[in-house]
Each structure stands twice: as C-alpha cells, then as structure tokens.
Amino acid sequence: MIYLDYNATTPLCDAAREAMEPCFSKNFGNASSIHRAGRNARAIVDNARDKIASLIKAKPNEIVFTGGGTESCNLAVLGLARSRTTGGGQPAVASAKAGHIICERTEHHAVLHAVEHLEKHEGFEVTWLDTSNDGLVDLDQLAKSIRPKTRLVSVMTANNETGVIQPIKEISQICRERGVLLHSDCVQAFGKIDLDMSLVDAASCAAHKFYGPKGAGFLFLRSGLSLQPVLFGGSHENQRRPGTENVPAIAGMTAAAEFVLSNRHVEQDRLLKLRDELWNLISQNVPDAKLNGENAPRLANTLNVSLLGIDSEMLLIALDLKGVCASSGSACMVGSVSASHVLLAMGLPMERARSAVRLSLGKHTTAEEIAATGKIVGEIVDRVTKRKSAHAVA
C-alpha cells in the first residue's frame, strides 16, 4: 500500500504511543479527582499544557485542550463571535444580531458551517472574502470589509485541500490596526511551517494531523480574551471546555508535537523534493494535468492536481485498486459527490474541480513510492482516455 493521504490523518508515531501507554494502566485516574490517582493524571495534563505552550511560545493558560480540530474551530468561531470583547479588549455590541464576521469560502467545513450557523440562526452578518485563482485572499477586500461591528475574522493558515498558505502576517496587521479578533485554522499547518501565535488571537490544531492520536486537539486562545463555551457540564479547562480530560490522548498529542517539531525543517525539505518530483512525473505522463494553487506558497507535502476529463471518484477507485491511497479533498466530506468547494471558491471551472485529486505526503513516503505513483497515474489516465476514444468511435 502506498499511503498518500497524510492530510486526512497520519499514523501514530512511536513517541506518542509510548507516552499514552502508561495512561491506560497505572495513570488511569480522572484528572479532576483529588486523590492520588487523580493527581497523577492531573500532573500529566498540566505538564502537557506547559509543554505545548512552550513549543508554540505561548502561556499555559492560553492552551485549551479539545476533542480535535473541528471542536477547536467551533469553539473559537462560536465562542469568540458570541463573546462580549473585541480584539482591542473593548466591550462588543450588546446584540448578537448586530455582530459581523469575515471569513473565506475556502475554509474547512468546521469553520464554514459554524459561520453559516451564526448567519442563518443567530442573526450575524457575514462577509465572504474572495480568493484568487490560486486560493489567496483579497487583502484589500478584507481591509474594506471591516466595520465597527465586526467581531471576528477567520482565515485558515494553510488549506487542507490545496496546501495554499495565506499571508497571515499581513492579515494580522489589518486586523490589529482595526482592533478586530483574528482566528486561524492551523490544523494542516502545525508541524509543517513556522507558526507565530503573536499574530493571531486564536488558533486551532488537531493531534492526528501530526502523528498524534485521533480525538485530541487544542485551541490557542490569547490571554485576556473572553470565550463563551459551546459545551456545558463542568468547569474543566478553566470553564472553557467542560468534560473529563482525555489524559492518554493529551499525553500522546504532546509527544507527537515534540516529535514533529524536532526535525521539521529537514523533513519538510525532503517532502518538498518528493512532491515536486511527483508533479513532474504526473505532468509528463498526463499533459492535460493542472496544478491547483500553482502560483501560491504551498505546504511542502501537498499536491492538488486536476486530471481533466476524468472524474475524481473514478480516479480514486482506480488508484485504490492499484494500492494508492489518495483523496479528492476533505476527509470530513466522505460520501459527498459534490465538486470541491475550495476549488470552486477559487473560481476554477466545474470540470477542473470535479477532476481534482489530492496527494499528501508524510514521514513514511519514499522516493520509490513517488516513482510508482507517477507511473500508476499515467497508466490509469491512458487507459481511461483510450476507453473513451473507443466509445466515441463506436
């Protein structure tokens, strides 16, 4: 099997597994209990919070442990939009119906659906930012869209489908100058590019995207900001996220974060060479192939290509039969037959969006696998093209 779907999920690294195992046996206590078993579990959670904060140059009280990327994004978007403070620390308008949010349509559905909920059910006004054909936001539109009633801007750091990296520094400057809160979905970016948390007010991350366990994530929330919880039932996480802490997952996530950041530059340089080689092979074997996000900065591990004339679902099935695991977009949209909302929001034609496939690389990807995949893609396209020609003649 050739696994090229690392943006969907990653295998658990050894460091994460080793950190988790004691939490299933001797350190199994509830971190909220006051007895020894509970205190031992609490120490693991506290140490993890300190370590995560140190890794991203934040304060421990700025780390909120969650159940993953979707929850982290929901908590940030809903919690900050409904809060009573702005980026400048000033009270927000009293009525939720007077609130305004700015977002881009290429966001992951964890953000998109949260923003759409606020718009449809809670009376918020939303400005949807335009993007270029390469997926970059329009900075002039962002600056002009901010109003006195704007409560939140949400722009992801790196897109999960195309790997396109947004100019967060420039976006942050625009928001800071106008006293508006900025949230960024960093789920795909963590461990792949440098993240400067001083540029944002909130950032969402998920463990299973960087070789940690599924069901764990964290939200960076700048100190001093109020956040309305979206769950109720306890005072955990400083009353920001109730629920018994998932101690094993938190321990594993922390170990995975240390692992992925320890040799990030070397690994990303390796993946960049492999990704570019894969594109070279595909473009040679498939002259009509289109690279999506070609002129924008992109994650080193992510390749999103459109093979015109071939339906992406058919291509993925054919790849799977040859032992190659890939995807057409977000793994959260399994079963959806719709074209990629990201590519359509970038203004690409429907045909190009419907023929797109995402190939994402990771720590187990080898040069031999890349060579094999390039050949397999070429063979599949050639077979499908000949079949279509035969049908046309008949």
Secondary structure, DSSP 8 states (H G I E B T S, - for coil): -EE-BTTT-----HHHHHHHGGGGTTT-S-TT--SHHHHHHHHHHHHHHHHHHHHTT--GGGEEEESSHHHHHHHHHHHHHTSSB-TTS-B--S-GGG-EEEEETTS-HHHHHHHHHHHHHS--EEEEE-B-TTS-B-HHHHHHH--TTEEEEE--SB-TTT-BB--HHHHHHHHHHTT-EEEEE-TTTTTTS---GGG-SEEEEEGGGTTS-TT-EEEEE-TT-----S--S--HHHHTS-S---HHHHHHHHHHHHHHHHTHHHHHHHHHHHHHHHHHHHHHH-TTEEETTTTS-B-TTEEEEEETTS-HHHHHHHHHHTTEE-BSS-GGGTT--S--HHHHHTT--HHHHHTEEEEE--TT--HHHHHHHHHHHHHHHHHHHHHHHHHHH-
